[in-house]
Amino acid sequence: MAAPTHAATSGAGKLLVRPTWTKGVLSWVTTVDHKRLGLLYIMSAFMFMAVASVEAFIMRLQLMRPEQQLVSPDT
């Protein structure tokens, strides 16, 4: 295999740079990097655990005493 002797250059002699999204939420949402995907997975697991904990606490408050009206039957 032959080694490349020159890089792709534009007409002005500058090296062409591949456009990348390096900042922002969109770069996290559209990533294929396994480290970022793992962090997103862990963060979403903790988020769902927090929501479930709050809902479980509300249900336990409802069942603590008879005739509690903390949560209506329509919800």
PyMOL Python script that loads the backbone (N, CA, C, O; Angstrom):
from pymol import cmd

cmd.read_pdbstr("""\
ATOM      1  N   MET A   1       0.837  -1.177   0.000  1.00  0.00           N
ATOM      2  CA  MET A   1       0.000   0.000   0.000  1.00  0.00           C
ATOM      3  C   MET A   1       0.880   1.238   0.000  1.00  0.00           C
ATOM      4  O   MET A   1       1.884   1.317   0.708  1.00  0.00           O
ATOM      5  N   ALA A   2       0.489   2.163  -0.783  1.00  0.00           N
ATOM      6  CA  ALA A   2       1.239   3.411  -0.864  1.00  0.00           C
ATOM      7  C   ALA A   2       0.712   4.391   0.171  1.00  0.00           C
ATOM      8  O   ALA A   2      -0.494   4.479   0.400  1.00  0.00           O
ATOM      9  N   ALA A   3       1.601   5.108   0.778  1.00  0.00           N
ATOM     10  CA  ALA A   3       1.211   6.123   1.752  1.00  0.00           C
ATOM     11  C   ALA A   3       0.808   7.391   1.011  1.00  0.00           C
ATOM     12  O   ALA A   3       1.451   7.767   0.031  1.00  0.00           O
ATOM     13  N   PRO A   4      -0.255   8.055   1.473  1.00  0.00           N
ATOM     14  CA  PRO A   4      -0.650   9.297   0.801  1.00  0.00           C
ATOM     15  C   PRO A   4       0.422  10.369   1.005  1.00  0.00           C
ATOM     16  O   PRO A   4       1.003  10.497   2.083  1.00  0.00           O
ATOM     17  N   THR A   5       0.663  11.122  -0.048  1.00  0.00           N
ATOM     18  CA  THR A   5       1.717  12.126   0.025  1.00  0.00           C
ATOM     19  C   THR A   5       1.189  13.525   0.273  1.00  0.00           C
ATOM     20  O   THR A   5       1.960  14.416   0.630  1.00  0.00           O
ATOM     21  N   HIS A   6      -0.103  13.742   0.092  1.00  0.00           N
ATOM     22  CA  HIS A   6      -0.650  15.077   0.310  1.00  0.00           C
ATOM     23  C   HIS A   6      -2.078  14.968   0.834  1.00  0.00           C
ATOM     24  O   HIS A   6      -2.766  13.974   0.600  1.00  0.00           O
ATOM     25  N   ALA A   7      -2.503  15.983   1.532  1.00  0.00           N
ATOM     26  CA  ALA A   7      -3.865  16.042   2.066  1.00  0.00           C
ATOM     27  C   ALA A   7      -4.742  16.825   1.099  1.00  0.00           C
ATOM     28  O   ALA A   7      -4.241  17.594   0.279  1.00  0.00           O
ATOM     29  N   ALA A   8      -6.035  16.627   1.197  1.00  0.00           N
ATOM     30  CA  ALA A   8      -6.967  17.372   0.357  1.00  0.00           C
ATOM     31  C   ALA A   8      -6.938  18.839   0.761  1.00  0.00           C
ATOM     32  O   ALA A   8      -7.055  19.171   1.941  1.00  0.00           O
ATOM     33  N   THR A   9      -6.781  19.702  -0.215  1.00  0.00           N
ATOM     34  CA  THR A   9      -6.724  21.130   0.069  1.00  0.00           C
ATOM     35  C   THR A   9      -7.740  21.864  -0.780  1.00  0.00           C
ATOM     36  O   THR A   9      -8.137  21.398  -1.848  1.00  0.00           O
ATOM     37  N   SER A  10      -8.146  22.999  -0.295  1.00  0.00           N
ATOM     38  CA  SER A  10      -9.044  23.846  -1.073  1.00  0.00           C
ATOM     39  C   SER A  10      -8.212  24.713  -2.010  1.00  0.00           C
ATOM     40  O   SER A  10      -6.986  24.607  -2.045  1.00  0.00           O
ATOM     41  N   GLY A  11      -8.886  25.564  -2.763  1.00  0.00           N
ATOM     42  CA  GLY A  11      -8.195  26.408  -3.717  1.00  0.00           C
ATOM     43  C   GLY A  11      -7.238  27.386  -3.062  1.00  0.00           C
ATOM     44  O   GLY A  11      -6.259  27.784  -3.692  1.00  0.00           O
ATOM     45  N   ALA A  12      -7.480  27.787  -1.831  1.00  0.00           N
ATOM     46  CA  ALA A  12      -6.636  28.764  -1.154  1.00  0.00           C
ATOM     47  C   ALA A  12      -5.446  28.116  -0.464  1.00  0.00           C
ATOM     48  O   ALA A  12      -4.627  28.818   0.130  1.00  0.00           O
ATOM     49  N   GLY A  13      -5.332  26.801  -0.528  1.00  0.00           N
ATOM     50  CA  GLY A  13      -4.211  26.124   0.092  1.00  0.00           C
ATOM     51  C   GLY A  13      -4.451  25.714   1.530  1.00  0.00           C
ATOM     52  O   GLY A  13      -3.535  25.212   2.181  1.00  0.00           O
ATOM     53  N   LYS A  14      -5.659  25.912   2.047  1.00  0.00           N
ATOM     54  CA  LYS A  14      -5.976  25.522   3.421  1.00  0.00           C
ATOM     55  C   LYS A  14      -6.494  24.092   3.432  1.00  0.00           C
ATOM     56  O   LYS A  14      -7.116  23.640   2.470  1.00  0.00           O
ATOM     57  N   LEU A  15      -6.238  23.392   4.513  1.00  0.00           N
ATOM     58  CA  LEU A  15      -6.752  22.036   4.653  1.00  0.00           C
ATOM     59  C   LEU A  15      -8.252  22.070   4.878  1.00  0.00           C
ATOM     60  O   LEU A  15      -8.763  22.927   5.598  1.00  0.00           O
ATOM     61  N   LEU A  16      -8.951  21.135   4.260  1.00  0.00           N
ATOM     62  CA  LEU A  16     -10.390  21.034   4.462  1.00  0.00           C
ATOM     63  C   LEU A  16     -10.659  20.353   5.793  1.00  0.00           C
ATOM     64  O   LEU A  16     -10.009  19.362   6.128  1.00  0.00           O
ATOM     65  N   VAL A  17     -11.593  20.866   6.538  1.00  0.00           N
ATOM     66  CA  VAL A  17     -11.936  20.327   7.852  1.00  0.00           C
ATOM     67  C   VAL A  17     -13.328  19.722   7.763  1.00  0.00           C
ATOM     68  O   VAL A  17     -14.260  20.337   7.245  1.00  0.00           O
ATOM     69  N   ARG A  18     -13.450  18.506   8.278  1.00  0.00           N
ATOM     70  CA  ARG A  18     -14.751  17.854   8.283  1.00  0.00           C
ATOM     71  C   ARG A  18     -15.660  18.553   9.288  1.00  0.00           C
ATOM     72  O   ARG A  18     -15.278  18.726  10.445  1.00  0.00           O
ATOM     73  N   PRO A  19     -16.855  18.955   8.863  1.00  0.00           N
ATOM     74  CA  PRO A  19     -17.766  19.612   9.819  1.00  0.00           C
ATOM     75  C   PRO A  19     -18.285  18.606  10.837  1.00  0.00           C
ATOM     76  O   PRO A  19     -18.767  17.533  10.475  1.00  0.00           O
ATOM     77  N   THR A  20     -18.182  18.957  12.091  1.00  0.00           N
ATOM     78  CA  THR A  20     -18.680  18.089  13.162  1.00  0.00           C
ATOM     79  C   THR A  20     -19.480  18.914  14.145  1.00  0.00           C
ATOM     80  O   THR A  20     -19.280  20.122  14.269  1.00  0.00           O
ATOM     81  N   TRP A  21     -20.384  18.257  14.841  1.00  0.00           N
ATOM     82  CA  TRP A  21     -21.145  18.893  15.913  1.00  0.00           C
ATOM     83  C   TRP A  21     -20.448  18.540  17.205  1.00  0.00           C
ATOM     84  O   TRP A  21     -20.528  17.403  17.671  1.00  0.00           O
ATOM     85  N   THR A  22     -19.781  19.482  17.773  1.00  0.00           N
ATOM     86  CA  THR A  22     -19.020  19.181  18.980  1.00  0.00           C
ATOM     87  C   THR A  22     -19.683  19.698  20.240  1.00  0.00           C
ATOM     88  O   THR A  22     -19.271  19.335  21.342  1.00  0.00           O
ATOM     89  N   LYS A  23     -20.704  20.540  20.108  1.00  0.00           N
ATOM     90  CA  LYS A  23     -21.322  21.112  21.294  1.00  0.00           C
ATOM     91  C   LYS A  23     -22.833  21.014  21.180  1.00  0.00           C
ATOM     92  O   LYS A  23     -23.391  20.908  20.088  1.00  0.00           O
ATOM     93  N   GLY A  24     -23.474  21.052  22.331  1.00  0.00           N
ATOM     94  CA  GLY A  24     -24.916  21.135  22.358  1.00  0.00           C
ATOM     95  C   GLY A  24     -25.608  19.815  22.633  1.00  0.00           C
ATOM     96  O   GLY A  24     -25.002  18.744  22.649  1.00  0.00           O
ATOM     97  N   VAL A  25     -26.900  19.943  22.848  1.00  0.00           N
ATOM     98  CA  VAL A  25     -27.734  18.783  23.160  1.00  0.00           C
ATOM     99  C   VAL A  25     -27.865  17.875  21.944  1.00  0.00           C
ATOM    100  O   VAL A  25     -27.907  16.653  22.083  1.00  0.00           O
ATOM    101  N   LEU A  26     -27.929  18.462  20.762  1.00  0.00           N
ATOM    102  CA  LEU A  26     -28.092  17.666  19.548  1.00  0.00           C
ATOM    103  C   LEU A  26     -26.932  16.699  19.348  1.00  0.00           C
ATOM    104  O   LEU A  26     -27.135  15.594  18.845  1.00  0.00           O
ATOM    105  N   SER A  27     -25.734  17.089  19.729  1.00  0.00           N
ATOM    106  CA  SER A  27     -24.595  16.178  19.601  1.00  0.00           C
ATOM    107  C   SER A  27     -24.727  14.992  20.550  1.00  0.00           C
ATOM    108  O   SER A  27     -24.281  13.891  20.227  1.00  0.00           O
ATOM    109  N   TRP A  28     -25.338  15.204  21.722  1.00  0.00           N
ATOM    110  CA  TRP A  28     -25.551  14.098  22.657  1.00  0.00           C
ATOM    111  C   TRP A  28     -26.664  13.185  22.178  1.00  0.00           C
ATOM    112  O   TRP A  28     -26.570  11.966  22.323  1.00  0.00           O
ATOM    113  N   VAL A  29     -27.712  13.754  21.613  1.00  0.00           N
ATOM    114  CA  VAL A  29     -28.864  12.951  21.189  1.00  0.00           C
ATOM    115  C   VAL A  29     -28.535  12.129  19.950  1.00  0.00           C
ATOM    116  O   VAL A  29     -29.028  11.010  19.808  1.00  0.00           O
ATOM    117  N   THR A  30     -27.714  12.659  19.053  1.00  0.00           N
ATOM    118  CA  THR A  30     -27.420  11.981  17.793  1.00  0.00           C
ATOM    119  C   THR A  30     -26.081  11.260  17.800  1.00  0.00           C
ATOM    120  O   THR A  30     -25.572  10.918  16.732  1.00  0.00           O
ATOM    121  N   THR A  31     -25.505  11.024  18.944  1.00  0.00           N
ATOM    122  CA  THR A  31     -24.180  10.420  19.014  1.00  0.00           C
ATOM    123  C   THR A  31     -24.221   8.917  18.742  1.00  0.00           C
ATOM    124  O   THR A  31     -25.247   8.264  18.937  1.00  0.00           O
ATOM    125  N   VAL A  32     -23.096   8.388  18.293  1.00  0.00           N
ATOM    126  CA  VAL A  32     -22.910   6.947  18.177  1.00  0.00           C
ATOM    127  C   VAL A  32     -21.721   6.494  19.030  1.00  0.00           C
ATOM    128  O   VAL A  32     -21.303   5.339  18.962  1.00  0.00           O
ATOM    129  N   ASP A  33     -21.186   7.415  19.831  1.00  0.00           N
ATOM    130  CA  ASP A  33     -20.074   7.111  20.722  1.00  0.00           C
ATOM    131  C   ASP A  33     -20.573   6.249  21.879  1.00  0.00           C
ATOM    132  O   ASP A  33     -21.528   6.615  22.565  1.00  0.00           O
ATOM    133  N   HIS A  34     -19.928   5.111  22.093  1.00  0.00           N
ATOM    134  CA  HIS A  34     -20.404   4.171  23.106  1.00  0.00           C
ATOM    135  C   HIS A  34     -20.322   4.740  24.521  1.00  0.00           C
ATOM    136  O   HIS A  34     -21.135   4.379  25.372  1.00  0.00           O
ATOM    137  N   LYS A  35     -19.368   5.613  24.786  1.00  0.00           N
ATOM    138  CA  LYS A  35     -19.259   6.197  26.132  1.00  0.00           C
ATOM    139  C   LYS A  35     -20.414   7.154  26.403  1.00  0.00           C
ATOM    140  O   LYS A  35     -20.987   7.148  27.492  1.00  0.00           O
ATOM    141  N   ARG A  36     -20.752   7.971  25.419  1.00  0.00           N
ATOM    142  CA  ARG A  36     -21.888   8.883  25.582  1.00  0.00           C
ATOM    143  C   ARG A  36     -23.201   8.115  25.661  1.00  0.00           C
ATOM    144  O   ARG A  36     -24.084   8.476  26.439  1.00  0.00           O
ATOM    145  N   LEU A  37     -23.337   7.059  24.862  1.00  0.00           N
ATOM    146  CA  LEU A  37     -24.560   6.257  24.915  1.00  0.00           C
ATOM    147  C   LEU A  37     -24.728   5.610  26.282  1.00  0.00           C
ATOM    148  O   LEU A  37     -25.843   5.537  26.799  1.00  0.00           O
ATOM    149  N   GLY A  38     -23.640   5.144  26.869  1.00  0.00           N
ATOM    150  CA  GLY A  38     -23.706   4.572  28.207  1.00  0.00           C
ATOM    151  C   GLY A  38     -24.138   5.590  29.245  1.00  0.00           C
ATOM    152  O   GLY A  38     -24.939   5.280  30.126  1.00  0.00           O
ATOM    153  N   LEU A  39     -23.611   6.810  29.145  1.00  0.00           N
ATOM    154  CA  LEU A  39     -24.016   7.865  30.078  1.00  0.00           C
ATOM    155  C   LEU A  39     -25.485   8.233  29.892  1.00  0.00           C
ATOM    156  O   LEU A  39     -26.191   8.463  30.873  1.00  0.00           O
ATOM    157  N   LEU A  40     -25.953   8.293  28.645  1.00  0.00           N
ATOM    158  CA  LEU A  40     -27.367   8.579  28.397  1.00  0.00           C
ATOM    159  C   LEU A  40     -28.251   7.482  28.978  1.00  0.00           C
ATOM    160  O   LEU A  40     -29.310   7.764  29.539  1.00  0.00           O
ATOM    161  N   TYR A  41     -27.817   6.234  28.843  1.00  0.00           N
ATOM    162  CA  TYR A  41     -28.568   5.105  29.382  1.00  0.00           C
ATOM    163  C   TYR A  41     -28.656   5.192  30.908  1.00  0.00           C
ATOM    164  O   TYR A  41     -29.725   4.977  31.480  1.00  0.00           O
ATOM    165  N   ILE A  42     -27.549   5.504  31.560  1.00  0.00           N
ATOM    166  CA  ILE A  42     -27.527   5.614  33.020  1.00  0.00           C
ATOM    167  C   ILE A  42     -28.378   6.787  33.490  1.00  0.00           C
ATOM    168  O   ILE A  42     -29.123   6.666  34.463  1.00  0.00           O
ATOM    169  N   MET A  43     -28.269   7.936  32.792  1.00  0.00           N
ATOM    170  CA  MET A  43     -29.059   9.110  33.184  1.00  0.00           C
ATOM    171  C   MET A  43     -30.555   8.851  33.019  1.00  0.00           C
ATOM    172  O   MET A  43     -31.351   9.264  33.861  1.00  0.00           O
ATOM    173  N   SER A  44     -30.941   8.170  31.942  1.00  0.00           N
ATOM    174  CA  SER A  44     -32.370   7.893  31.757  1.00  0.00           C
ATOM    175  C   SER A  44     -32.865   6.884  32.790  1.00  0.00           C
ATOM    176  O   SER A  44     -34.007   6.979  33.238  1.00  0.00           O
ATOM    177  N   ALA A  45     -32.030   5.922  33.176  1.00  0.00           N
ATOM    178  CA  ALA A  45     -32.427   4.964  34.211  1.00  0.00           C
ATOM    179  C   ALA A  45     -32.651   5.669  35.546  1.00  0.00           C
ATOM    180  O   ALA A  45     -33.627   5.380  36.239  1.00  0.00           O
ATOM    181  N   PHE A  46     -31.762   6.587  35.912  1.00  0.00           N
ATOM    182  CA  PHE A  46     -31.939   7.339  37.159  1.00  0.00           C
ATOM    183  C   PHE A  46     -33.161   8.249  37.096  1.00  0.00           C
ATOM    184  O   PHE A  46     -33.850   8.434  38.098  1.00  0.00           O
ATOM    185  N   MET A  47     -33.430   8.816  35.922  1.00  0.00           N
ATOM    186  CA  MET A  47     -34.595   9.683  35.780  1.00  0.00           C
ATOM    187  C   MET A  47     -35.886   8.879  35.987  1.00  0.00           C
ATOM    188  O   MET A  47     -36.781   9.315  36.711  1.00  0.00           O
ATOM    189  N   PHE A  48     -35.978   7.709  35.351  1.00  0.00           N
ATOM    190  CA  PHE A  48     -37.169   6.882  35.522  1.00  0.00           C
ATOM    191  C   PHE A  48     -37.285   6.363  36.954  1.00  0.00           C
ATOM    192  O   PHE A  48     -38.393   6.225  37.473  1.00  0.00           O
ATOM    193  N   MET A  49     -36.151   6.073  37.598  1.00  0.00           N
ATOM    194  CA  MET A  49     -36.193   5.630  38.987  1.00  0.00           C
ATOM    195  C   MET A  49     -36.697   6.749  39.897  1.00  0.00           C
ATOM    196  O   MET A  49     -37.448   6.492  40.838  1.00  0.00           O
ATOM    197  N   ALA A  50     -36.291   7.982  39.623  1.00  0.00           N
ATOM    198  CA  ALA A  50     -36.752   9.115  40.427  1.00  0.00           C
ATOM    199  C   ALA A  50     -38.254   9.333  40.255  1.00  0.00           C
ATOM    200  O   ALA A  50     -38.956   9.580  41.236  1.00  0.00           O
ATOM    201  N   VAL A  51     -38.752   9.245  39.029  1.00  0.00           N
ATOM    202  CA  VAL A  51     -40.193   9.410  38.782  1.00  0.00           C
ATOM    203  C   VAL A  51     -40.974   8.301  39.473  1.00  0.00           C
ATOM    204  O   VAL A  51     -42.007   8.564  40.090  1.00  0.00           O
ATOM    205  N   ALA A  52     -40.492   7.066  39.377  1.00  0.00           N
ATOM    206  CA  ALA A  52     -41.175   5.946  40.021  1.00  0.00           C
ATOM    207  C   ALA A  52     -41.152   6.086  41.538  1.00  0.00           C
ATOM    208  O   ALA A  52     -42.123   5.721  42.201  1.00  0.00           O
ATOM    209  N   SER A  53     -40.071   6.603  42.099  1.00  0.00           N
ATOM    210  CA  SER A  53     -39.992   6.798  43.547  1.00  0.00           C
ATOM    211  C   SER A  53     -40.998   7.836  44.022  1.00  0.00           C
ATOM    212  O   SER A  53     -41.638   7.651  45.057  1.00  0.00           O
ATOM    213  N   VAL A  54     -41.141   8.922  43.277  1.00  0.00           N
ATOM    214  CA  VAL A  54     -42.118   9.953  43.642  1.00  0.00           C
ATOM    215  C   VAL A  54     -43.536   9.394  43.560  1.00  0.00           C
ATOM    216  O   VAL A  54     -44.357   9.645  44.443  1.00  0.00           O
ATOM    217  N   GLU A  55     -43.824   8.641  42.508  1.00  0.00           N
ATOM    218  CA  GLU A  55     -45.164   8.052  42.380  1.00  0.00           C
ATOM    219  C   GLU A  55     -45.440   7.043  43.489  1.00  0.00           C
ATOM    220  O   GLU A  55     -46.552   6.997  44.015  1.00  0.00           O
ATOM    221  N   ALA A  56     -44.451   6.239  43.851  1.00  0.00           N
ATOM    222  CA  ALA A  56     -44.631   5.274  44.936  1.00  0.00           C
ATOM    223  C   ALA A  56     -44.862   5.984  46.266  1.00  0.00           C
ATOM    224  O   ALA A  56     -45.678   5.539  47.073  1.00  0.00           O
ATOM    225  N   PHE A  57     -44.155   7.078  46.498  1.00  0.00           N
ATOM    226  CA  PHE A  57     -44.341   7.847  47.726  1.00  0.00           C
ATOM    227  C   PHE A  57     -45.750   8.434  47.787  1.00  0.00           C
ATOM    228  O   PHE A  57     -46.384   8.420  48.842  1.00  0.00           O
ATOM    229  N   ILE A  58     -46.237   8.945  46.670  1.00  0.00           N
ATOM    230  CA  ILE A  58     -47.599   9.498  46.634  1.00  0.00           C
ATOM    231  C   ILE A  58     -48.624   8.401  46.895  1.00  0.00           C
ATOM    232  O   ILE A  58     -49.601   8.630  47.609  1.00  0.00           O
ATOM    233  N   MET A  59     -48.421   7.218  46.332  1.00  0.00           N
ATOM    234  CA  MET A  59     -49.358   6.114  46.581  1.00  0.00           C
ATOM    235  C   MET A  59     -49.347   5.697  48.048  1.00  0.00           C
ATOM    236  O   MET A  59     -50.397   5.407  48.622  1.00  0.00           O
ATOM    237  N   ARG A  60     -48.168   5.667  48.652  1.00  0.00           N
ATOM    238  CA  ARG A  60     -48.090   5.307  50.071  1.00  0.00           C
ATOM    239  C   ARG A  60     -48.739   6.365  50.954  1.00  0.00           C
ATOM    240  O   ARG A  60     -49.358   6.026  51.963  1.00  0.00           O
ATOM    241  N   LEU A  61     -48.611   7.636  50.595  1.00  0.00           N
ATOM    242  CA  LEU A  61     -49.310   8.685  51.336  1.00  0.00           C
ATOM    243  C   LEU A  61     -50.820   8.516  51.214  1.00  0.00           C
ATOM    244  O   LEU A  61     -51.553   8.740  52.177  1.00  0.00           O
ATOM    245  N   GLN A  62     -51.280   8.125  50.046  1.00  0.00           N
ATOM    246  CA  GLN A  62     -52.714   7.918  49.821  1.00  0.00           C
ATOM    247  C   GLN A  62     -53.235   6.770  50.688  1.00  0.00           C
ATOM    248  O   GLN A  62     -54.344   6.845  51.218  1.00  0.00           O
ATOM    249  N   LEU A  63     -52.448   5.721  50.832  1.00  0.00           N
ATOM    250  CA  LEU A  63     -52.893   4.533  51.564  1.00  0.00           C
ATOM    251  C   LEU A  63     -52.592   4.595  53.061  1.00  0.00           C
ATOM    252  O   LEU A  63     -52.922   3.662  53.794  1.00  0.00           O
ATOM    253  N   MET A  64     -51.974   5.676  53.522  1.00  0.00           N
ATOM    254  CA  MET A  64     -51.584   5.768  54.927  1.00  0.00           C
ATOM    255  C   MET A  64     -52.800   5.792  55.850  1.00  0.00           C
ATOM    256  O   MET A  64     -52.779   5.155  56.903  1.00  0.00           O
ATOM    257  N   ARG A  65     -53.839   6.500  55.484  1.00  0.00           N
ATOM    258  CA  ARG A  65     -55.043   6.618  56.304  1.00  0.00           C
ATOM    259  C   ARG A  65     -56.266   6.335  55.450  1.00  0.00           C
ATOM    260  O   ARG A  65     -56.235   6.539  54.237  1.00  0.00           O
ATOM    261  N   PRO A  66     -57.328   5.872  56.062  1.00  0.00           N
ATOM    262  CA  PRO A  66     -58.559   5.677  55.297  1.00  0.00           C
ATOM    263  C   PRO A  66     -59.156   7.019  54.863  1.00  0.00           C
ATOM    264  O   PRO A  66     -58.963   8.042  55.519  1.00  0.00           O
ATOM    265  N   GLU A  67     -59.862   6.991  53.778  1.00  0.00           N
ATOM    266  CA  GLU A  67     -60.569   8.166  53.242  1.00  0.00           C
ATOM    267  C   GLU A  67     -59.631   9.327  52.899  1.00  0.00           C
ATOM    268  O   GLU A  67     -60.014  10.492  53.006  1.00  0.00           O
ATOM    269  N   GLN A  68     -58.426   9.010  52.495  1.00  0.00           N
ATOM    270  CA  GLN A  68     -57.511  10.062  52.028  1.00  0.00           C
ATOM    271  C   GLN A  68     -57.937  10.500  50.632  1.00  0.00           C
ATOM    272  O   GLN A  68     -58.334   9.667  49.817  1.00  0.00           O
ATOM    273  N   GLN A  69     -57.861  11.768  50.357  1.00  0.00           N
ATOM    274  CA  GLN A  69     -58.205  12.296  49.044  1.00  0.00           C
ATOM    275  C   GLN A  69     -57.009  13.001  48.404  1.00  0.00           C
ATOM    276  O   GLN A  69     -57.171  14.011  47.720  1.00  0.00           O
ATOM    277  N   LEU A  70     -55.825  12.469  48.625  1.00  0.00           N
ATOM    278  CA  LEU A  70     -54.626  13.045  48.026  1.00  0.00           C
ATOM    279  C   LEU A  70     -54.645  12.874  46.507  1.00  0.00           C
ATOM    280  O   LEU A  70     -54.318  13.798  45.763  1.00  0.00           O
ATOM    281  N   VAL A  71     -55.027  11.697  46.068  1.00  0.00           N
ATOM    282  CA  VAL A  71     -55.147  11.404  44.640  1.00  0.00           C
ATOM    283  C   VAL A  71     -56.588  11.022  44.378  1.00  0.00           C
ATOM    284  O   VAL A  71     -57.136  10.149  45.050  1.00  0.00           O
ATOM    285  N   SER A  72     -57.197  11.663  43.415  1.00  0.00           N
ATOM    286  CA  SER A  72     -58.602  11.359  43.129  1.00  0.00           C
ATOM    287  C   SER A  72     -58.710  10.037  42.368  1.00  0.00           C
ATOM    288  O   SER A  72     -57.750   9.629  41.714  1.00  0.00           O
ATOM    289  N   PRO A  73     -59.856   9.363  42.440  1.00  0.00           N
ATOM    290  CA  PRO A  73     -60.027   8.100  41.727  1.00  0.00           C
ATOM    291  C   PRO A  73     -60.009   8.257  40.210  1.00  0.00           C
ATOM    292  O   PRO A  73     -59.829   7.273  39.493  1.00  0.00           O
ATOM    293  N   ASP A  74     -60.190   9.467  39.715  1.00  0.00           N
ATOM    294  CA  ASP A  74     -60.222   9.679  38.272  1.00  0.00           C
ATOM    295  C   ASP A  74     -58.835   9.707  37.641  1.00  0.00           C
ATOM    296  O   ASP A  74     -58.722   9.650  36.416  1.00  0.00           O
ATOM    297  N   THR A  75     -57.788   9.793  38.439  1.00  0.00           N
ATOM    298  CA  THR A  75     -56.448   9.890  37.852  1.00  0.00           C
ATOM    299  C   THR A  75     -55.878   8.553  37.514  1.00  0.00           C
ATOM    300  O   THR A  75     -54.757   8.469  37.013  1.00  0.00           O
TER     301      THR A  75
END
""", "prot")
cmd.dss("prot")
cmd.show_as("cartoon", "prot")
cmd.util.cbc("prot")
cmd.orient("prot")
